[in-house]
Amino acid sequence: MEIFLLDKTIVVVIVFLITLLIAMYSTWAERKVAGFIQDRIGPNRAGIFGILQPLADGVKMFMKEEIIPTQADKALFIMAPGISMLTALLTSSVIPWGSYLEINGRQVMMQITDINIGMLYIFAVVSTGVYGIMIGGWSSNNKYSLMGALRASSQMISYELALGLALISVIMMTETLSLKSIVEYQAINGWNIIYQPLGFLIFFICALAECNRTPFDLPESEAELIGGYHTEYSSMKLGLFLFAEYVNMFISGAIMSALFFGGYNLPFHEELSTVFSHNTLAILGTVSFMLKTFTFIFIFMWIRWTVPRFRYDQLMHLGWKILLPLAMFNVVATGTVILIKMLW
């Protein structure tokens, strides 16, 4: 029991630190990508190629003056950034980052926990994340902040419906809610992107909306709402809101990699198993999984600096009148194909 708890503690600490590190350097990568697309250099002062820029930004956030508006609800105002950050981090606990490692005759899972309702857990936590934004906007006692919070809540609720329906098609195929089981299913039957291209497209668009990424960044549109729900925030409270967005982006990329692109599965696994040891293959699988996730992060950034923002009526029209019917059609089509195969 003690060894099991020690193993899990080490995995929790590693996943937590890697998630924070990747989110931190995603801010640097985004500015570099923006610079490349706009024919600029990007961060290049703090360290070689600006590699220490995230540390400089962190120090700046901690050193800035912390202001709480006089008429704000102080308890909720302080709590809101923590809720956003907590819910962003909790989703990483059910993601399978690799198969397992053999250490001293023991199998150490490269996953914090594998529960048989993993996808329901992710939806429950992600749905709770909107409270951080809503409470932050309402407690600020600022009309611009409240408007941004209302936009964010209605946007996330609207796009979660299509997101859930896109996921149902995958669940119908794999007959499981466990992320690890979905990854193992793809090792035998091929990546789900082959069978669910429409489901993946819907899921990807909804993930952009869930992360408040362009072209769905209406909750914090600077031209209309100054900064949206976090207008009144400063210092590290503002930093936590911004940091949670990058954590969500990393977790969204990991979930899409696991659901549609085989997760940690390697091509030609059988052939590679005759050349490499199990531990080497497990590490290579984790590296493959991270590369898939980084690819999605890059695409998120690419879209941000390429596509203009929607009007709010266009955003709602896309969510309710296009994506939701498409997701329902995808569920019906998937069910029909499964039924035909059963009757064949």
VEXDREN-2710 file (C-alpha; in Angstrom, 1 decimal):
% VEXDREN-2710
k/r/px/py/pz
1/MET/0.0/0.0/0.0
2/GLU/2.8/2.4/0.9
3/ILE/4.6/1.7/-2.4
4/PHE/1.3/2.3/-4.3
5/LEU/0.8/5.6/-2.6
6/LEU/4.4/6.6/-3.3
7/ASP/4.1/5.7/-7.0
8/LYS/0.9/7.7/-7.3
9/THR/2.4/10.7/-5.4
10/ILE/5.4/10.7/-7.8
11/VAL/3.1/10.5/-10.8
12/VAL/0.8/13.3/-9.5
13/VAL/3.8/15.6/-8.9
14/ILE/5.4/14.9/-12.3
15/VAL/2.1/15.5/-14.2
16/PHE/1.4/18.7/-12.1
17/LEU/4.9/20.1/-12.8
18/ILE/4.9/19.2/-16.5
19/THR/1.5/20.7/-17.0
20/LEU/2.5/23.9/-15.4
21/LEU/5.8/24.0/-17.3
22/ILE/4.2/23.4/-20.7
23/ALA/1.5/26.0/-19.9
24/MET/4.2/28.5/-18.9
25/TYR/6.2/28.0/-22.0
26/SER/3.1/28.0/-24.2
27/THR/2.9/31.7/-23.5
28/TRP/6.5/32.1/-24.9
29/ALA/5.7/29.8/-27.9
30/GLU/2.5/31.8/-28.7
31/ARG/4.5/35.1/-28.8
32/LYS/7.1/33.4/-31.0
33/VAL/4.4/32.0/-33.3
34/ALA/2.7/35.4/-33.5
35/GLY/6.1/37.1/-34.3
36/PHE/6.8/34.6/-37.1
37/ILE/3.3/35.0/-38.6
38/GLN/3.5/38.8/-38.4
39/ASP/7.1/38.9/-39.6
40/ARG/8.5/40.0/-36.2
41/ILE/11.2/38.5/-34.0
42/GLY/9.1/38.0/-30.8
43/PRO/10.6/37.7/-27.3
44/ASN/14.5/37.8/-27.6
45/ARG/15.7/39.8/-24.6
46/ALA/15.4/37.5/-21.6
47/GLY/17.8/34.6/-22.2
48/ILE/18.8/33.0/-25.5
49/PHE/15.8/33.3/-28.0
50/GLY/13.9/34.9/-25.1
51/ILE/13.7/31.5/-23.4
52/LEU/13.5/33.1/-19.9
53/GLN/10.7/35.4/-20.9
54/PRO/8.0/33.3/-19.0
55/LEU/10.1/33.6/-15.8
56/ALA/10.3/37.3/-16.3
57/ASP/6.6/37.5/-16.8
58/GLY/6.0/35.5/-13.7
59/VAL/8.2/37.7/-11.6
60/LYS/6.4/40.8/-13.0
61/MET/3.0/39.4/-12.1
62/PHE/4.1/38.7/-8.6
63/MET/5.6/42.1/-8.1
64/LYS/2.7/44.2/-9.5
65/GLU/0.4/46.0/-7.2
66/GLU/-2.6/43.9/-6.2
67/ILE/-5.9/45.9/-6.3
68/ILE/-9.3/44.8/-5.2
69/PRO/-12.1/47.2/-6.2
70/THR/-13.9/48.9/-3.2
71/GLN/-17.4/47.7/-4.2
72/ALA/-16.3/44.2/-5.1
73/ASP/-17.3/41.0/-3.2
74/LYS/-13.8/40.4/-1.9
75/ALA/-14.2/36.7/-0.9
76/LEU/-15.6/35.7/-4.3
77/PHE/-13.2/38.1/-6.1
78/ILE/-10.3/36.3/-4.6
79/MET/-11.8/32.8/-5.0
80/ALA/-12.6/33.1/-8.8
81/PRO/-9.1/32.8/-10.2
82/GLY/-8.4/29.8/-8.0
83/ILE/-11.5/28.0/-9.3
84/SER/-10.5/28.5/-12.9
85/MET/-7.0/27.2/-12.2
86/LEU/-8.1/24.3/-10.1
87/THR/-10.6/23.0/-12.6
88/ALA/-8.1/23.4/-15.4
89/LEU/-5.5/21.2/-13.5
90/LEU/-8.0/18.6/-12.2
91/THR/-8.8/17.3/-15.8
92/SER/-5.2/16.0/-16.2
93/SER/-5.8/13.3/-13.6
94/VAL/-7.6/10.9/-15.9
95/ILE/-5.5/11.4/-19.0
96/PRO/-3.3/8.3/-19.9
97/TRP/0.1/9.8/-20.7
98/GLY/1.6/6.4/-21.5
99/SER/1.0/2.7/-20.9
100/TYR/3.1/1.6/-17.9
101/LEU/6.7/1.2/-16.8
102/GLU/8.2/-1.9/-15.3
103/ILE/10.3/-0.9/-12.2
104/ASN/11.7/-3.6/-9.9
105/GLY/9.1/-6.1/-11.1
106/ARG/6.2/-3.7/-10.6
107/GLN/3.9/-2.0/-13.1
108/VAL/3.8/1.7/-12.6
109/MET/0.9/3.3/-14.6
110/MET/1.7/6.5/-16.4
111/GLN/-1.7/7.9/-15.4
112/ILE/-2.9/9.4/-12.1
113/THR/-6.1/7.3/-12.1
114/ASP/-8.1/5.3/-14.6
115/ILE/-11.8/5.5/-13.7
116/ASN/-14.4/3.8/-15.8
117/ILE/-16.3/7.1/-16.2
118/GLY/-13.3/9.2/-17.1
119/MET/-15.0/11.2/-19.8
120/LEU/-18.0/12.1/-17.5
121/TYR/-15.4/13.2/-14.9
122/ILE/-13.8/15.5/-17.5
123/PHE/-17.2/17.0/-18.5
124/ALA/-18.1/17.5/-14.9
125/VAL/-14.9/19.4/-14.1
126/VAL/-14.8/21.4/-17.3
127/SER/-18.5/22.4/-16.7
128/THR/-17.5/23.7/-13.3
129/GLY/-14.8/25.8/-14.8
130/VAL/-17.3/28.4/-16.0
131/TYR/-18.1/29.3/-12.4
132/GLY/-14.6/30.8/-12.0
133/ILE/-15.2/33.1/-14.9
134/MET/-18.8/33.9/-13.9
135/ILE/-17.9/34.6/-10.3
136/GLY/-14.9/36.7/-11.3
137/GLY/-17.1/38.9/-13.6
138/TRP/-20.0/39.2/-11.2
139/SER/-17.9/39.9/-8.1
140/SER/-15.9/42.7/-9.8
141/ASN/-19.0/44.9/-9.7
142/ASN/-18.1/46.1/-13.2
143/LYS/-20.5/46.1/-16.2
144/TYR/-17.8/45.2/-18.7
145/SER/-16.7/42.3/-16.5
146/LEU/-20.3/41.1/-16.0
147/MET/-20.9/41.3/-19.7
148/GLY/-17.8/39.2/-20.4
149/ALA/-18.8/36.7/-17.8
150/LEU/-22.3/36.3/-19.3
151/ARG/-20.8/35.9/-22.7
152/ALA/-18.4/33.2/-21.4
153/SER/-21.1/31.2/-19.6
154/SER/-23.6/31.3/-22.5
155/GLN/-20.8/30.4/-25.0
156/MET/-19.5/27.5/-22.9
157/ILE/-22.9/26.1/-22.3
158/SER/-23.9/26.3/-26.0
159/TYR/-20.7/24.6/-27.2
160/GLU/-20.7/21.9/-24.5
161/LEU/-23.8/20.4/-26.1
162/ALA/-22.2/19.8/-29.4
163/LEU/-19.0/18.8/-27.7
164/GLY/-20.8/16.1/-25.7
165/LEU/-22.7/14.8/-28.7
166/ALA/-19.4/14.5/-30.7
167/LEU/-18.0/12.5/-27.8
168/ILE/-21.0/10.2/-27.7
169/SER/-20.2/9.0/-31.2
170/VAL/-16.8/7.9/-30.0
171/ILE/-18.3/6.2/-26.9
172/MET/-20.8/4.3/-29.0
173/MET/-17.9/2.9/-31.1
174/THR/-15.6/2.0/-28.2
175/GLU/-18.3/1.1/-25.7
176/THR/-16.4/2.7/-22.8
177/LEU/-16.0/6.0/-20.9
178/SER/-12.5/5.3/-19.8
179/LEU/-9.9/7.3/-21.7
180/LYS/-7.3/4.5/-21.3
181/SER/-9.7/2.0/-22.8
182/ILE/-10.4/4.3/-25.7
183/VAL/-6.7/4.5/-26.4
184/GLU/-6.3/0.8/-26.2
185/TYR/-9.3/0.3/-28.5
186/GLN/-7.5/2.4/-31.1
187/ALA/-4.4/0.2/-30.8
188/ILE/-6.4/-2.7/-32.2
189/ASN/-9.0/-1.1/-34.5
190/GLY/-7.1/2.0/-35.8
191/TRP/-7.3/5.7/-34.8
192/ASN/-10.8/7.1/-34.3
193/ILE/-10.1/10.0/-36.7
194/ILE/-10.5/7.5/-39.5
195/TYR/-14.1/6.6/-38.5
196/GLN/-15.1/9.9/-36.9
197/PRO/-13.7/12.8/-39.0
198/LEU/-16.9/14.8/-38.5
199/GLY/-16.9/14.1/-34.8
200/PHE/-13.3/15.3/-34.5
201/LEU/-14.0/18.5/-36.5
202/ILE/-17.0/19.3/-34.2
203/PHE/-14.9/18.4/-31.1
204/PHE/-12.0/20.6/-32.2
205/ILE/-14.2/23.7/-32.9
206/CYS/-16.0/23.3/-29.6
207/ALA/-12.6/22.9/-27.8
208/LEU/-11.6/26.3/-29.3
209/ALA/-14.8/27.8/-27.9
210/GLU/-14.4/26.1/-24.5
211/CYS/-10.8/27.5/-24.2
212/ASN/-12.0/31.0/-25.2
213/ARG/-9.6/31.0/-28.1
214/THR/-9.9/33.0/-31.2
215/PRO/-12.2/33.2/-33.1
216/PHE/-14.3/32.5/-29.9
217/ASP/-12.6/34.9/-27.6
218/LEU/-15.7/37.1/-27.2
219/PRO/-15.6/37.0/-23.4
220/GLU/-12.4/39.0/-23.3
221/SER/-12.6/41.0/-26.5
222/GLU/-10.5/44.1/-25.9
223/ALA/-12.2/46.3/-28.5
224/GLU/-15.6/46.0/-26.8
225/LEU/-15.1/44.9/-23.2
226/ILE/-11.6/46.2/-22.3
227/GLY/-10.6/42.8/-20.9
228/GLY/-13.9/41.1/-20.3
229/TYR/-14.4/39.2/-17.1
230/HIS/-10.9/39.9/-15.8
231/THR/-10.9/43.7/-16.4
232/GLU/-10.6/44.5/-12.7
233/TYR/-8.0/41.9/-11.9
234/SER/-4.3/42.6/-11.5
235/SER/-1.1/41.0/-10.2
236/MET/-1.1/37.1/-9.9
237/LYS/-4.9/36.9/-9.8
238/LEU/-4.9/38.1/-13.4
239/GLY/-2.0/35.7/-14.1
240/LEU/-4.0/32.7/-12.8
241/PHE/-6.9/33.5/-15.2
242/LEU/-4.5/33.8/-18.1
243/PHE/-2.5/30.7/-17.0
244/ALA/-5.7/28.6/-16.7
245/GLU/-6.4/29.3/-20.4
246/TYR/-3.1/27.8/-21.4
247/VAL/-3.5/24.8/-19.1
248/ASN/-6.9/24.2/-20.7
249/MET/-5.4/24.5/-24.1
250/PHE/-2.8/21.8/-23.3
251/ILE/-5.4/19.5/-21.7
252/SER/-7.7/20.0/-24.7
253/GLY/-4.9/19.0/-27.0
254/ALA/-4.1/15.9/-24.9
255/ILE/-7.8/14.8/-24.8
256/MET/-8.1/15.2/-28.6
257/SER/-4.9/13.2/-29.1
258/ALA/-6.3/10.4/-26.8
259/LEU/-9.8/10.3/-28.3
260/PHE/-9.0/10.6/-32.0
261/PHE/-5.3/10.0/-32.7
262/GLY/-4.4/6.9/-30.7
263/GLY/-2.9/8.7/-27.6
264/TYR/0.4/7.0/-26.8
265/ASN/0.0/4.3/-29.4
266/LEU/2.9/4.0/-31.9
267/PRO/2.7/3.0/-35.5
268/PHE/4.1/-0.4/-36.2
269/HIS/4.0/-1.3/-32.5
270/GLU/4.5/-5.1/-33.1
271/GLU/7.6/-4.6/-35.2
272/LEU/9.1/-2.1/-32.7
273/SER/8.5/-4.4/-29.8
274/THR/11.0/-6.8/-31.2
275/VAL/13.7/-4.1/-31.3
276/PHE/13.1/-2.1/-28.1
277/SER/12.4/-3.0/-24.5
278/HIS/9.0/-2.4/-23.0
279/ASN/10.1/0.6/-21.0
280/THR/11.7/2.2/-24.0
281/LEU/8.5/1.7/-26.0
282/ALA/6.5/3.2/-23.2
283/ILE/8.7/6.3/-23.1
284/LEU/8.5/6.6/-26.9
285/GLY/4.8/6.3/-26.7
286/THR/4.6/9.1/-24.2
287/VAL/6.9/11.2/-26.4
288/SER/4.6/10.5/-29.4
289/PHE/1.6/11.5/-27.3
290/MET/3.2/14.8/-26.3
291/LEU/4.1/15.6/-29.9
292/LYS/0.5/15.1/-31.0
293/THR/-0.6/17.4/-28.1
294/PHE/2.0/20.0/-29.1
295/THR/0.7/19.9/-32.7
296/PHE/-2.7/20.8/-31.5
297/ILE/-1.3/23.6/-29.3
298/PHE/0.5/25.0/-32.4
299/ILE/-2.8/24.8/-34.4
300/PHE/-4.6/26.7/-31.7
301/MET/-2.0/29.4/-31.8
302/TRP/-1.9/29.5/-35.6
303/ILE/-5.7/30.0/-35.7
304/ARG/-5.5/32.8/-33.2
305/TRP/-3.1/34.9/-35.3
306/THR/-4.9/34.0/-38.6
307/VAL/-8.7/34.1/-38.2
308/PRO/-10.7/37.2/-37.1
309/ARG/-13.1/37.0/-34.2
310/PHE/-16.8/36.2/-34.8
311/ARG/-19.6/38.6/-34.0
312/TYR/-21.6/37.3/-31.0
313/ASP/-24.7/36.5/-33.1
314/GLN/-22.4/34.5/-35.5
315/LEU/-20.9/32.6/-32.6
316/MET/-24.4/31.6/-31.3
317/HIS/-25.6/30.7/-34.8
318/LEU/-22.6/28.4/-35.4
319/GLY/-23.1/26.7/-32.1
320/TRP/-26.9/26.1/-32.1
321/LYS/-27.8/26.0/-35.8
322/ILE/-24.8/24.3/-37.4
323/LEU/-22.6/22.4/-34.9
324/LEU/-25.4/21.0/-32.8
325/PRO/-27.4/19.6/-35.8
326/LEU/-24.2/18.2/-37.3
327/ALA/-23.3/16.5/-34.0
328/MET/-26.8/15.0/-33.8
329/PHE/-26.5/13.8/-37.3
330/ASN/-23.2/12.2/-36.5
331/VAL/-24.6/10.3/-33.6
332/VAL/-27.5/9.0/-35.7
333/ALA/-25.1/8.0/-38.5
334/THR/-22.8/6.3/-36.1
335/GLY/-25.6/4.4/-34.5
336/THR/-27.0/3.3/-37.9
337/VAL/-23.6/2.0/-39.0
338/ILE/-23.1/0.1/-35.7
339/LEU/-26.6/-1.4/-36.0
340/ILE/-26.0/-2.5/-39.6
341/LYS/-22.7/-4.2/-38.6
342/MET/-24.5/-6.0/-35.8
343/LEU/-27.2/-7.3/-38.1
344/TRP/-24.9/-8.2/-41.0
END
